[in-house]
Amino acid sequence: MTQVQQLKLYGSPLSGHCHRVELLLRMLDIPYEFIALSPEQRASEAFLKLNPLRQIPVLEDDDVIVADSVAIMVYLIRKYAPGSSWFPDDAVTASQIQRWLSIAAGELASGPNSARLMAVFGRPGHPDTIGQTSKRLLDFMDAHLKGRTYLVGDGPTIADLACYAYVAHAPEGGIDLAPYPSVRTWLGNVEALPHFKPMPASKPRIAA
Ligand SMILES: N[C@@H](CCC(=O)N[C@@H](CS)C(=O)NCC(=O)O)C(=O)O
């Protein structure tokens, strides 16, 4: 009988990039082992072989290694839930979801995520640029989410999971979500999904 290997997710509990993958694994009900790596382990030669960019998350599925949170989400859907409503094949819906995945890797990463990295992890950055990017993104998200439950269509998709953590934790970077009522309602809608698990709150200036 073939031995089924449990999926391994290498990451950090305080990484929103890892959190989005964990949410999808949980919501697809796929068993996995979370392996939290220290900064030293992420600098090791062994980890360099898993991801030459030295970034978490990395997924190990038997002999398949997938790096990058969005790539992992696409892999999990295609392999374990093909055609599912989390990332449907329909061209229009897929393009709408892809737009938010691009925003997650673009404005969300260079806006609210960068603000949190500066405040919590002491990373360098340009507060004015980060603030402008964050405001433009949140203004857009709030207008888009007015009257909607989720980012795309009528049900949750990987767009919601990809965008959730760094919006929810934006206040850790000094970004106030009070002016964005539709965004706050949407955060609650994601938190109400079955198998949701929060990302822990960060304390200022801790090791990444
Ligand atoms: N595009 C990557 C970005 C991942 C990323 O930035 N991970 C951070 C932790 S949240 C990291 O490993 N940073 C270390 C580095 O970039 O050197 C993804 O979506 O997985």
The ligand as an SDF file (V2000), in Angstrom:
LIG
                    3D

 20 19  0  0  0  0  0  0  0  0999 V2000
    5.9330   36.3260   -2.7260 N   0  0  0  0  0  0  0  0  0  0  0  0
    6.2230   35.6020   -1.5350 C   0  0  0  0  0  0  0  0  0  0  0  0
    6.5970   36.5610   -0.4350 C   0  0  0  0  0  0  0  0  0  0  0  0
    6.8240   35.8250    0.8890 C   0  0  0  0  0  0  0  0  0  0  0  0
    7.4950   36.7050    1.9180 C   0  0  0  0  0  0  0  0  0  0  0  0
    7.7230   37.8990    1.7410 O   0  0  0  0  0  0  0  0  0  0  0  0
    7.8160   36.0600    3.0470 N   0  0  0  0  0  0  0  0  0  0  0  0
    8.5070   36.7590    4.0990 C   0  0  0  0  0  0  0  0  0  0  0  0
    7.9200   36.4290    5.4410 C   0  0  0  0  0  0  0  0  0  0  0  0
    6.2650   36.9730    5.5850 S   0  0  0  0  0  0  0  0  0  0  0  0
    9.9460   36.3270    4.0730 C   0  0  0  0  0  0  0  0  0  0  0  0
   10.2500   35.1610    4.0270 O   0  0  0  0  0  0  0  0  0  0  0  0
   10.8380   37.3120    4.0910 N   0  0  0  0  0  0  0  0  0  0  0  0
   12.2370   37.0740    4.1140 C   0  0  0  0  0  0  0  0  0  0  0  0
   12.9130   37.6820    2.9320 C   0  0  0  0  0  0  0  0  0  0  0  0
   12.2540   38.1680    2.0070 O   0  0  0  0  0  0  0  0  0  0  0  0
   14.1510   37.6430    2.9360 O   0  0  0  0  0  0  0  0  0  0  0  0
    5.0040   34.7760   -1.1380 C   0  0  0  0  0  0  0  0  0  0  0  0
    3.8720   35.1460   -1.4920 O   0  0  0  0  0  0  0  0  0  0  0  0
    5.1740   33.7280   -0.4960 O   0  0  0  0  0  0  0  0  0  0  0  0
  1  2  1  0
  2  3  1  0
  2 18  1  0
  3  4  1  0
  4  5  1  0
  5  6  2  0
  5  7  1  0
  7  8  1  0
  8  9  1  0
  8 11  1  0
  9 10  1  0
 11 12  2  0
 11 13  1  0
 13 14  1  0
 14 15  1  0
 15 16  2  0
 15 17  1  0
 18 19  2  0
 18 20  1  0
M  END
$$$$
